Amino acid sequence: MKDLEIPICKVVAPELESLPDLGSITEEEGFSVKIATAPICHSLGDIFAALEKPIPADLRLYDRFKLWFVPHRLGVLRRKGLAEPVSVGIEVEYLTADGTCSVVSLLPSPEFIRYGSIGATTEMAGSVEASGACNPGENTGEVLSAETATKAFAGLRFCAKSGGSIAVTFSAEVVTPYISAVGLGSNRAEWRFNKNREALFGRDIETWSLLALPKRRKSLAYRMRFSLTSRTLFFPTRRESEWVGIECNLA
């Protein structure tokens, strides 16, 4: 899997970059993001099968569609300058022509974040049902540590819940608890991460979308764009990357 480095240098509001009364208020910044060019997607049905949890026979969704966890991982790099971002944004547009594509769930999203975590990362916890519905949960970490049949898919850790439940428990860590995520029911997804205590650059930021796609689809094409907001003196300034196309195999 090859990585691609994309500069974030497109000025969104040039009128704020240089003010007559103050001169230049922003230094030259050198931020970029590094992403994988061929991310590995995992079918939710395959995850259930690996954990020996049956898909309900009356769930007709699987007659025509498959649900896929699509990871979007990026690393923000500061190549030069001293500016520090106060927020990082990720936009994804799934390109499926006239085919069906629907965002069923987004991870992380605010309801899955456990506040009060210690250290540079915050825990995300919850469960996902065979239908693709994701539900927040407070004791996921305890379940994962107690279970022996824990498996990793797309950067998430899963284990089957005990008893008759068909839900699968998942857990991951996120860089900040201050997150917005939008796009349910559409073919687009967007996340914004706002700085908490730790810097947003020099580390990986991971997101996942759970997509419903036609059962016979063999590949997924999409494009991504990244944004970064930093604050100098009184004004926040925003820079964006160009759109970049990605294609992954649905094996």
NUGUZA-510218 format. One record per residue (C-alpha): z negated, y negated, x negated; residue in one letter; residue number from 0. Coordinates in pm, 1 decimal, decimal comma. Example, Ala and Ser with C-alpha at 12.3 -4.5 7.8 and 13.67 -1.06 7.14 Angstrom:
BEGIN
{up: -780,0&north: 450,0&east: -1230,0&aa: a&i: 0} $
{up: -714,0&north: 106,0&east: -1367,0&aa: s&i: 1} $
This chain:
BEGIN
{up: 0,0&north: 0,0&east: 0,0&aa: m&i: 0} $
{up: 108,8&north: -332,0&east: -150,1&aa: k&i: 1} $
{up: -74,7&north: -662,1&east: -112,3&aa: d&i: 2} $
{up: 94,9&north: -991,8&east: -39,2&aa: l&i: 3} $
{up: -50,0&north: -1331,0&east: -133,4&aa: e&i: 4} $
{up: 34,1&north: -1618,3&east: 100,2&aa: i&i: 5} $
{up: -44,9&north: -1983,8&east: 20,2&aa: p&i: 6} $
{up: -221,7&north: -2196,0&east: 281,6&aa: i&i: 7} $
{up: -60,9&north: -2528,4&east: 202,1&aa: c&i: 8} $
{up: 112,6&north: -2659,8&east: 513,6&aa: k&i: 9} $
{up: -49,8&north: -2992,4&east: 607,3&aa: v&i: 10} $
{up: -111,2&north: -3013,8&east: 983,0&aa: v&i: 11} $
{up: -226,9&north: -3378,3&east: 1005,2&aa: a&i: 12} $
{up: -76,0&north: -3576,4&east: 714,7&aa: p&i: 13} $
{up: -211,7&north: -3904,1&east: 851,9&aa: e&i: 14} $
{up: -562,0&north: -3787,7&east: 757,3&aa: l&i: 15} $
{up: -465,4&north: -3689,2&east: 404,4&aa: e&i: 16} $
{up: -439,9&north: -4049,1&east: 281,7&aa: s&i: 17} $
{up: -599,0&north: -4346,3&east: 452,4&aa: l&i: 18} $
{up: -510,0&north: -4705,0&east: 348,2&aa: p&i: 19} $
{up: -872,1&north: -4817,0&east: 333,1&aa: d&i: 20} $
{up: -1006,7&north: -4518,5&east: 142,5&aa: l&i: 21} $
{up: -714,3&north: -4394,7&east: -59,1&aa: g&i: 22} $
{up: -673,9&north: -4021,0&east: -85,9&aa: s&i: 23} $
{up: -973,1&north: -3850,4&east: 72,6&aa: i&i: 24} $
{up: -874,4&north: -3493,6&east: -11,8&aa: t&i: 25} $
{up: -822,7&north: -3328,8&east: -344,0&aa: e&i: 26} $
{up: -536,0&north: -3096,0&east: -405,4&aa: e&i: 27} $
{up: -648,2&north: -2761,4&east: -272,4&aa: e&i: 28} $
{up: -529,9&north: -2421,3&east: -386,7&aa: g&i: 29} $
{up: -619,8&north: -2167,6&east: -119,6&aa: f&i: 30} $
{up: -425,2&north: -1854,8&east: -37,6&aa: s&i: 31} $
{up: -483,0&north: -1531,6&east: 151,7&aa: v&i: 32} $
{up: -410,1&north: -1177,4&east: 39,3&aa: k&i: 33} $
{up: -309,0&north: -923,3&east: 303,6&aa: i&i: 34} $
{up: -182,0&north: -565,6&east: 310,5&aa: a&i: 35} $
{up: 188,7&north: -531,2&east: 386,7&aa: t&i: 36} $
{up: 156,5&north: -185,1&east: 545,9&aa: a&i: 37} $
{up: -179,2&north: -152,6&east: 724,0&aa: p&i: 38} $
{up: -274,1&north: 189,7&east: 858,7&aa: i&i: 39} $
{up: -323,0&north: 211,4&east: 1235,3&aa: c&i: 40} $
{up: -519,4&north: 484,9&east: 1411,3&aa: h&i: 41} $
{up: -477,0&north: 620,0&east: 1761,3&aa: s&i: 42} $
{up: -789,0&north: 607,8&east: 1976,8&aa: l&i: 43} $
{up: -694,4&north: 950,0&east: 2114,9&aa: g&i: 44} $
{up: -688,9&north: 1093,0&east: 1762,2&aa: d&i: 45} $
{up: -1031,8&north: 941,0&east: 1693,3&aa: i&i: 46} $
{up: -1171,8&north: 1110,8&east: 2004,8&aa: f&i: 47} $
{up: -1010,5&north: 1439,2&east: 1899,2&aa: a&i: 48} $
{up: -1155,5&north: 1416,3&east: 1548,0&aa: a&i: 49} $
{up: -1501,4&north: 1369,0&east: 1699,0&aa: l&i: 50} $
{up: -1441,0&north: 1654,7&east: 1946,9&aa: e&i: 51} $
{up: -1476,9&north: 1429,3&east: 2248,3&aa: k&i: 52} $
{up: -1232,8&north: 1508,8&east: 2533,0&aa: p&i: 53} $
{up: -1019,9&north: 1247,0&east: 2704,9&aa: i&i: 54} $
{up: -1090,9&north: 1262,4&east: 3081,9&aa: p&i: 55} $
{up: -813,5&north: 1453,6&east: 3257,7&aa: a&i: 56} $
{up: -792,6&north: 1195,9&east: 3538,3&aa: d&i: 57} $
{up: -729,9&north: 905,3&east: 3299,2&aa: l&i: 58} $
{up: -360,7&north: 846,7&east: 3374,0&aa: r&i: 59} $
{up: -327,9&north: 574,5&east: 3108,7&aa: l&i: 60} $
{up: -244,1&north: 837,7&east: 2847,0&aa: y&i: 61} $
{up: 53,5&north: 967,0&east: 3047,1&aa: d&i: 62} $
{up: 261,4&north: 666,9&east: 2937,6&aa: r&i: 63} $
{up: 64,7&north: 482,8&east: 2670,1&aa: f&i: 64} $
{up: -132,9&north: 530,6&east: 2351,5&aa: k&i: 65} $
{up: -413,4&north: 305,1&east: 2234,9&aa: l&i: 66} $
{up: -405,3&north: 196,4&east: 1869,5&aa: w&i: 67} $
{up: -664,4&north: 34,7&east: 1646,6&aa: f&i: 68} $
{up: -467,6&north: -214,7&east: 1435,2&aa: v&i: 69} $
{up: -662,6&north: -357,3&east: 1138,0&aa: p&i: 70} $
{up: -595,5&north: -710,1&east: 1014,7&aa: h&i: 71} $
{up: -775,9&north: -751,3&east: 683,6&aa: r&i: 72} $
{up: -743,9&north: -1057,5&east: 462,4&aa: l&i: 73} $
{up: -908,8&north: -1201,8&east: 155,3&aa: g&i: 74} $
{up: -930,9&north: -1580,2&east: 117,4&aa: v&i: 75} $
{up: -881,5&north: -1691,3&east: -243,9&aa: l&i: 76} $
{up: -945,2&north: -2031,7&east: -400,5&aa: r&i: 77} $
{up: -705,1&north: -2065,3&east: -692,1&aa: r&i: 78} $
{up: -792,0&north: -2426,8&east: -777,0&aa: k&i: 79} $
{up: -992,1&north: -2723,6&east: -653,5&aa: g&i: 80} $
{up: -1350,1&north: -2752,4&east: -533,9&aa: l&i: 81} $
{up: -1304,8&north: -2775,3&east: -157,7&aa: a&i: 82} $
{up: -1481,5&north: -2520,0&east: 59,5&aa: e&i: 83} $
{up: -1351,6&north: -2411,4&east: 399,3&aa: p&i: 84} $
{up: -1572,9&north: -2456,5&east: 703,5&aa: v&i: 85} $
{up: -1352,6&north: -2229,7&east: 916,5&aa: s&i: 86} $
{up: -1078,2&north: -1972,1&east: 871,9&aa: v&i: 87} $
{up: -831,1&north: -1882,0&east: 1147,3&aa: g&i: 88} $
{up: -605,0&north: -1580,0&east: 1201,6&aa: i&i: 89} $
{up: -316,4&north: -1570,8&east: 1450,3&aa: e&i: 90} $
{up: -125,6&north: -1251,7&east: 1529,9&aa: v&i: 91} $
{up: 181,5&north: -1216,4&east: 1750,5&aa: e&i: 92} $
{up: 298,3&north: -861,2&east: 1825,4&aa: y&i: 93} $
{up: 676,7&north: -832,3&east: 1841,2&aa: l&i: 94} $
{up: 776,8&north: -558,2&east: 2084,2&aa: t&i: 95} $
{up: 1095,5&north: -707,0&east: 2240,0&aa: a&i: 96} $
{up: 1089,9&north: -603,1&east: 2606,1&aa: d&i: 97} $
{up: 844,4&north: -318,1&east: 2553,7&aa: g&i: 98} $
{up: 489,9&north: -315,9&east: 2685,4&aa: t&i: 99} $
{up: 222,2&north: -444,1&east: 2451,4&aa: c&i: 100} $
{up: -121,4&north: -543,3&east: 2573,5&aa: s&i: 101} $
{up: -433,9&north: -635,6&east: 2379,0&aa: v&i: 102} $
{up: -709,2&north: -422,1&east: 2532,7&aa: v&i: 103} $
{up: -999,2&north: -522,7&east: 2306,6&aa: s&i: 104} $
{up: -1064,3&north: -748,0&east: 2007,2&aa: l&i: 105} $
{up: -1311,1&north: -684,9&east: 1727,5&aa: l&i: 106} $
{up: -1509,2&north: -869,3&east: 1624,0&aa: p&i: 107} $
{up: -1579,3&north: -1086,1&east: 1923,1&aa: s&i: 108} $
{up: -1898,6&north: -1281,6&east: 1992,7&aa: p&i: 109} $
{up: -2061,8&north: -1029,9&east: 2226,9&aa: e&i: 110} $
{up: -2059,7&north: -758,3&east: 1956,6&aa: f&i: 111} $
{up: -2243,6&north: -961,5&east: 1691,9&aa: i&i: 112} $
{up: -2606,7&north: -884,8&east: 1617,8&aa: r&i: 113} $
{up: -2783,8&north: -1204,2&east: 1515,2&aa: y&i: 114} $
{up: -3068,8&north: -1213,5&east: 1270,7&aa: g&i: 115} $
{up: -2907,9&north: -982,9&east: 1015,3&aa: s&i: 116} $
{up: -3021,9&north: -1029,9&east: 658,3&aa: i&i: 117} $
{up: -2780,1&north: -1104,3&east: 376,5&aa: g&i: 118} $
{up: -2423,3&north: -1220,8&east: 346,3&aa: a&i: 119} $
{up: -2287,9&north: -1011,2&east: 634,2&aa: t&i: 120} $
{up: -2377,7&north: -964,8&east: 999,1&aa: t&i: 121} $
{up: -2366,9&north: -633,7&east: 1181,5&aa: e&i: 122} $
{up: -2122,2&north: -569,2&east: 1462,1&aa: m&i: 123} $
{up: -2220,2&north: -286,9&east: 1693,9&aa: a&i: 124} $
{up: -2090,0&north: -130,7&east: 2010,4&aa: g&i: 125} $
{up: -1907,5&north: 160,3&east: 2170,9&aa: s&i: 126} $
{up: -1553,2&north: 219,8&east: 2288,7&aa: v&i: 127} $
{up: -1453,2&north: 430,8&east: 2587,2&aa: e&i: 128} $
{up: -1141,9&north: 643,7&east: 2620,5&aa: a&i: 129} $
{up: -990,1&north: 369,9&east: 2839,2&aa: s&i: 130} $
{up: -1017,6&north: 126,5&east: 2547,1&aa: g&i: 131} $
{up: -1300,8&north: -76,6&east: 2697,3&aa: a&i: 132} $
{up: -1540,2&north: -187,4&east: 2422,6&aa: c&i: 133} $
{up: -1905,8&north: -240,1&east: 2505,5&aa: n&i: 134} $
{up: -2167,2&north: -412,5&east: 2290,7&aa: p&i: 135} $
{up: -2467,7&north: -206,6&east: 2184,0&aa: g&i: 136} $
{up: -2793,1&north: -288,6&east: 2008,8&aa: e&i: 137} $
{up: -2882,9&north: 51,3&east: 1859,9&aa: n&i: 138} $
{up: -2549,3&north: 151,5&east: 1710,7&aa: t&i: 139} $
{up: -2674,7&north: 134,8&east: 1354,1&aa: g&i: 140} $
{up: -2956,0&north: 376,1&east: 1435,7&aa: e&i: 141} $
{up: -2715,2&north: 616,7&east: 1606,4&aa: v&i: 142} $
{up: -2474,0&north: 609,2&east: 1313,4&aa: l&i: 143} $
{up: -2747,4&north: 675,7&east: 1059,1&aa: s&i: 144} $
{up: -2888,6&north: 962,0&east: 1268,1&aa: a&i: 145} $
{up: -2558,8&north: 1135,9&east: 1335,7&aa: e&i: 146} $
{up: -2401,1&north: 1365,6&east: 1077,5&aa: t&i: 147} $
{up: -2048,7&north: 1367,2&east: 1225,5&aa: a&i: 148} $
{up: -1960,9&north: 1012,6&east: 1120,0&aa: t&i: 149} $
{up: -1593,9&north: 943,2&east: 1046,1&aa: k&i: 150} $
{up: -1411,8&north: 634,5&east: 918,8&aa: a&i: 151} $
{up: -1090,9&north: 507,0&east: 1074,6&aa: f&i: 152} $
{up: -921,1&north: 171,2&east: 1005,7&aa: a&i: 153} $
{up: -1230,0&north: 38,3&east: 830,1&aa: g&i: 154} $
{up: -1464,8&north: 117,0&east: 1121,4&aa: l&i: 155} $
{up: -1729,3&north: 389,4&east: 1127,1&aa: r&i: 156} $
{up: -1734,2&north: 610,9&east: 1437,1&aa: f&i: 157} $
{up: -1958,3&north: 886,7&east: 1565,9&aa: c&i: 158} $
{up: -1972,5&north: 1066,0&east: 1899,3&aa: a&i: 159} $
{up: -2266,1&north: 988,4&east: 2124,1&aa: k&i: 160} $
{up: -2487,6&north: 1275,2&east: 2228,0&aa: s&i: 161} $
{up: -2506,5&north: 1400,0&east: 2583,8&aa: g&i: 162} $
{up: -2228,6&north: 1377,9&east: 2839,8&aa: g&i: 163} $
{up: -2101,0&north: 1034,9&east: 2744,1&aa: s&i: 164} $
{up: -1736,1&north: 1006,3&east: 2644,9&aa: i&i: 165} $
{up: -1792,5&north: 681,2&east: 2458,4&aa: a&i: 166} $
{up: -1756,6&north: 669,2&east: 2082,8&aa: v&i: 167} $
{up: -1997,5&north: 453,9&east: 1886,6&aa: t&i: 168} $
{up: -1862,6&north: 223,8&east: 1615,7&aa: f&i: 169} $
{up: -2014,6&north: -13,5&east: 1365,2&aa: s&i: 170} $
{up: -1891,5&north: -260,6&east: 1103,5&aa: a&i: 171} $
{up: -2000,2&north: -575,7&east: 922,4&aa: e&i: 172} $
{up: -1858,8&north: -925,4&east: 962,9&aa: v&i: 173} $
{up: -1880,9&north: -1225,9&east: 734,6&aa: v&i: 174} $
{up: -2036,9&north: -1470,7&east: 984,1&aa: t&i: 175} $
{up: -2189,0&north: -1454,1&east: 1333,4&aa: p&i: 176} $
{up: -1995,3&north: -1764,4&east: 1445,9&aa: y&i: 177} $
{up: -1669,6&north: -1618,4&east: 1575,7&aa: i&i: 178} $
{up: -1422,5&north: -1686,7&east: 1854,3&aa: s&i: 179} $
{up: -1163,6&north: -1429,0&east: 1962,4&aa: a&i: 180} $
{up: -898,1&north: -1470,4&east: 2231,5&aa: v&i: 181} $
{up: -590,6&north: -1282,9&east: 2351,7&aa: g&i: 182} $
{up: -701,9&north: -1005,9&east: 2589,2&aa: l&i: 183} $
{up: -420,1&north: -885,5&east: 2811,8&aa: g&i: 184} $
{up: -145,3&north: -1056,8&east: 2610,5&aa: s&i: 185} $
{up: 68,3&north: -975,7&east: 2307,0&aa: n&i: 186} $
{up: -113,2&north: -1227,1&east: 2087,8&aa: r&i: 187} $
{up: -456,6&north: -1233,6&east: 1926,1&aa: a&i: 188} $
{up: -646,8&north: -1508,2&east: 1751,0&aa: e&i: 189} $
{up: -977,8&north: -1521,9&east: 1565,5&aa: w&i: 190} $
{up: -1167,4&north: -1812,8&east: 1413,1&aa: r&i: 191} $
{up: -1455,9&north: -1766,1&east: 1171,5&aa: f&i: 192} $
{up: -1688,9&north: -2062,1&east: 1123,3&aa: n&i: 193} $
{up: -1899,6&north: -2086,4&east: 809,7&aa: k&i: 194} $
{up: -2264,5&north: -1991,4&east: 835,2&aa: n&i: 195} $
{up: -2463,9&north: -1951,0&east: 511,9&aa: r&i: 196} $
{up: -2213,2&north: -1775,7&east: 289,6&aa: e&i: 197} $
{up: -1874,4&north: -1899,0&east: 170,0&aa: a&i: 198} $
{up: -1571,3&north: -1778,3&east: 362,2&aa: l&i: 199} $
{up: -1358,2&north: -1737,4&east: 50,9&aa: f&i: 200} $
{up: -1387,5&north: -1480,3&east: -225,4&aa: g&i: 201} $
{up: -1453,3&north: -1195,9&east: 20,9&aa: r&i: 202} $
{up: -1267,3&north: -981,6&east: 271,5&aa: d&i: 203} $
{up: -1252,3&north: -1079,4&east: 637,6&aa: i&i: 204} $
{up: -1174,3&north: -789,4&east: 871,3&aa: e&i: 205} $
{up: -1052,5&north: -794,1&east: 1230,6&aa: t&i: 206} $
{up: -917,3&north: -526,9&east: 1464,2&aa: w&i: 207} $
{up: -714,6&north: -529,2&east: 1781,9&aa: s&i: 208} $
{up: -695,9&north: -234,3&east: 2020,1&aa: l&i: 209} $
{up: -341,9&north: -227,6&east: 2160,3&aa: l&i: 210} $
{up: -183,5&north: -35,8&east: 2446,1&aa: a&i: 211} $
{up: 170,4&north: 62,5&east: 2341,9&aa: l&i: 212} $
{up: 432,8&north: 296,4&east: 2490,8&aa: p&i: 213} $
{up: 361,1&north: 656,2&east: 2399,8&aa: k&i: 214} $
{up: 684,1&north: 714,4&east: 2208,9&aa: r&i: 215} $
{up: 670,4&north: 401,5&east: 1994,0&aa: r&i: 216} $
{up: 691,7&north: 491,5&east: 1624,8&aa: k&i: 217} $
{up: 630,5&north: 153,4&east: 1459,0&aa: s&i: 218} $
{up: 471,3&north: -181,5&east: 1528,9&aa: l&i: 219} $
{up: 606,4&north: -514,8&east: 1407,8&aa: a&i: 220} $
{up: 408,4&north: -836,0&east: 1422,1&aa: y&i: 221} $
{up: 375,4&north: -1168,1&east: 1246,9&aa: r&i: 222} $
{up: 64,3&north: -1344,7&east: 1122,1&aa: m&i: 223} $
{up: -32,7&north: -1699,8&east: 1036,4&aa: r&i: 224} $
{up: -352,5&north: -1824,9&east: 875,4&aa: f&i: 225} $
{up: -533,4&north: -2157,2&east: 886,9&aa: s&i: 226} $
{up: -815,5&north: -2314,1&east: 693,8&aa: l&i: 227} $
{up: -1024,5&north: -2619,1&east: 780,1&aa: t&i: 228} $
{up: -1221,9&north: -2803,5&east: 515,7&aa: s&i: 229} $
{up: -1427,5&north: -3121,1&east: 541,2&aa: r&i: 230} $
{up: -1404,7&north: -3408,3&east: 296,5&aa: t&i: 231} $
{up: -1609,1&north: -3724,9&east: 359,5&aa: l&i: 232} $
{up: -1584,9&north: -3794,3&east: 734,1&aa: f&i: 233} $
{up: -1279,1&north: -3597,6&east: 840,8&aa: f&i: 234} $
{up: -1200,2&north: -3228,1&east: 877,2&aa: p&i: 235} $
{up: -854,4&north: -3144,6&east: 743,9&aa: t&i: 236} $
{up: -656,7&north: -2837,0&east: 842,7&aa: r&i: 237} $
{up: -393,9&north: -2647,1&east: 650,4&aa: r&i: 238} $
{up: -183,3&north: -2354,8&east: 766,7&aa: e&i: 239} $
{up: 30,7&north: -2084,9&east: 612,9&aa: s&i: 240} $
{up: 384,3&north: -2003,7&east: 716,9&aa: e&i: 241} $
{up: 434,2&north: -1709,2&east: 951,4&aa: w&i: 242} $
{up: 468,2&north: -1376,6&east: 768,0&aa: v&i: 243} $
{up: 613,1&north: -1058,6&east: 917,1&aa: g&i: 244} $
{up: 440,6&north: -719,6&east: 892,4&aa: i&i: 245} $
{up: 551,0&north: -375,5&east: 1006,2&aa: e&i: 246} $
{up: 331,1&north: -66,9&east: 1018,1&aa: c&i: 247} $
{up: 404,0&north: 295,0&east: 1094,1&aa: n&i: 248} $
{up: 246,9&north: 454,0&east: 1401,6&aa: l&i: 249} $
{up: 210,1&north: 805,7&east: 1266,9&aa: a&i: 250} $
